[in-house]
Amino acid sequence: MINLSLRLDNAVVLITGGGRGNGASLAHGFAAAGATVVVTDIDQQAASATAKSIIDEGGKAFAFSLDICDEAACRTLADLVRSEVGNITALVNNAGLLFREPFSSENSPEQWRRTLAVNVTGMFNTTHAFLPHLKETKGSILNIGSIHSFTSGLASLSSYVTSKGAVLQFTKALASELAADGIRVNGLAPGSFPTAMSEATRQDSSKLEAFLSHVPMGRTGEPHELVGPALFLTSQLASYITGVMVPVDGGYLTR
């Protein structure tokens, strides 16, 4: 009989940037679906708070500090997770950052380097470090891109848009290469959700109105609305899906 359940009772899911925002929402969502969640964040306190909240709700979670820009730290954590939790079955590359300054800004060169270091190289580091886990479990990878993986959007986002475009191509390239190992690689492209990253837009009524004029559904997303697509793409319901990045944007990319 075909299994049409989104339950992930035997899954071990590692989430980067899981201490707050979309990462914390995803961590809670995977835990609610029965997965053991490994919450990582550069902020140990934030990671621990998310894990504790999951445990208090009856879920299973572990918390670890991780700077994804540190390649050696990623490898060390991969060994530690294997010994303390077991091999992961899904990797959710969620950690990222965004700067909002014109390209001509004096800070632009450093912001460019920092953005690509976190949003692109950091994603490479975690994926490469945990690849042995995923080869053993025939697991999956979920990369969190953005609507800006597809479109430049607003001004003053050149480094962010470039990094998220790279995430889209990284997802497609890995999907092609790792299919032979039984590993699926997909992505999500969120629109505006209630996170610190989108706060500047959401708190400025004129900016929010301008943004929502491009959203057919006329509103920003709710945290739980990112969870469903994430569960689907990492479950066996998506066993024949790889190399796609699914917009979760209220229709933003239709306009």
N, C-alpha and C positions, 0 to 999 in steps of 0.2 A: 504494500500500500504506500502511496506517495505521502511523504511527511510534509504537511502544510503548516507546521508550527513554527513560530518565531522564537520558541524557547531555545535557550543556549546553555542548558544545564551542565554540559561537560566542557564548555569553552573557558579558556583563559585569555582575557583580552587586556592588552596593555595600551594605555592611552597617555600620550605626551601632552603636556599642558593641561592636565586634568584637575588642577587645583581650583579653577574658577571658570566662569563663562560657559561657552559651548562645551569645553572639555569636561567640566563638572556635570553638566546636563547629560552628556553622553555616558559618563561613568555611571551615573544613577540609572540611566536607561538600560545599559548592559547588565547591571546588577539585578534590576527588576526582572530581566528576562532569564535570570538564573546563572549568568556567567560569574566566574571569579574575576574580579577586576583589579588590575595592577595600575594604580594611579601614580603617575610620575609628574613632577613639576620642578622647575628650578627653585621654587619656593617650597621647602620641605613642610613648613607649617600649613600652607594651603593644601598640599597633597594629603597631608595627614588629616586635615579637617574634612576633606571630601571622603576619604576612606572611612573615617569614624562615623560620618553621617550615614554612609551605606551600611556599615555594620550595625549601627543603632536601629536601622530599618529592617534588619534581619538578613542583609546580604553578606556577600563574601568579598573582602577587599584587602589589599596591601598597599602601602604607600612608600615611595622611594623618592629621594631627591635626585634630579638629573638635569644637567646642563647639556642639551643636545648638541651644542657646538663643540663639546669636548669628546672627540672620537674615542679616546681611551676610556673615558667614563662610561660611554655607551657599551663598550665591549665588557667592561667590568660588571655593569648592571646585568647584561645578558647572562653572564655566568652566575651571578647572585640570584637572579630570578629563577633560573633553571634549578638551582640547589634548594631554594626556599619555597618555591611555588610549583615549579614544573615548567615544561616548555609551553610557550604561549601558542594559541591557535589563531589569534588575530592581533594585528598591530594597527592601532589608529594613530596616524601621524597628524595630530591636531595643533601642536604648539606653533605659535607664530607671533609676529608683531607687525605694527604698522606705524609709519611716521607720516605726518601731514605737513609737509613744507614744500615750497616750490623747488623745482630742479635747480634753479639759480641760487638757492640759499647757500651760505657758507658751510652749513652743516650737511649739505647734500652728499658729499663724498663719503663721510663717515656713516651717514644713514643708509646709503646704498650698500656699503660693505656689511653693515650690521644686519640689514634686512635679508640680504642674500645668504649671509652666514646662518641665520636662524631658519628662515622659511624654505631654503633650498638645501644648503649643505647639512643643516641639522637633520632634515628629513632623510637625506642620504645616510648620515651616520647611524641613526637608529635602525633604519631598514637593513643596512649592511650588518650591523651588530646582531640583530635578531633573526637574520635570514636562516642560520642553522636551525633555530627553533621551528621556523615555518616550513622548512624542508622536511623535517621529521613529522610534523603534524599535518602536512598538506593544508596549511592554513591560508589565511587571506590578509591582505593589506588594504586599509582604507585611508586614503590621503585626503585631508581637508584642504580643498582649494578655495575658490571664491567665485562670485559672479565675475570678478575681475580676472579670472583665468581666461575669460572669453571676450571681455570688453574693457576698454581703458577707463570708462566711467568718468568720475569727477577729476578735476585738475588737482595737482600737487600730490599725486599718488604714484609717481613714476617707478620708484623702487619697489613698492608693494605690488603694483600691477605686473611688473616684470617678473617678480618672484612667483606670483601665482600662475602666470603663464607657463613658467618653468615647471610648476607642480603638475599641470595638466600633461605636459609632454613627458615628464618623468613617469607619471602614472601609466601612460600608454606604452612607453618603452619597456617598463618593467613587466607590464601585463604580457607583452609579446615574448619577452625573454624567459619569464618564470613559469609560463604555462606548462612547459615541459617538466617542471618540478612539482606540478600539481598545485601551484600557488596562484590564486586569483588576486588581481590588483585593480581596485576601483577607487573612485573619489566622490566627494560631495562638494558642490559649489554653493555655499550658503549665500543668501542675500543678507538683509539687515536683521540681526537678532539682538536681543537686549544684553549686550556685552560691553565691557569697557572700551573695546576697539571701535564700536559704533556710537559711543556716547556723544561724541562731538556733533554728529549728524542728528541724533535723536533729540538732543537738548536745544538745538537751534531750530525754531519752528519753520523758518524760511527754507533752511536746508532740508529738513524732513519733508516739507511739502513738495519741494522740487524732486526729491528722491522718489516719494510715493506717487508722483505723477507718472512715473515709469513702471509702476507696479499695478498690473490689472486688478489684483485682489485688494489693493488700496490700504494695505497695512504692513507692518513689520511682522516677522515670524515670532512664534512662541517657542521657548526652549524645547518642549516635547516634540515639536514638529520636525526637528532635526533627528530625533532619536529613531523614529520609524524607518526612514530610509537607511540609516546606519545599520540597524538590526537586519533589515532585509539583505543588504549587500554583503554582510558578513555571515549570513545564514545559508543553509543548503537550498533555500528557496531560490537563491541566485547562483546556483552551481554551474550554470552555463553562461554567466555574465562576467566578463573581464575586460578591462581597458576603457571603461566608461567613466565619465564624471557627471553625476546627476545634479542638475540645478535644484536647489530648494529655496526658491526665491519669490514665490507668489506670482510668478509670470514675468519678472523683470526682464529676462532675456528675450521675451517675445517682442519687445518694442525697441 
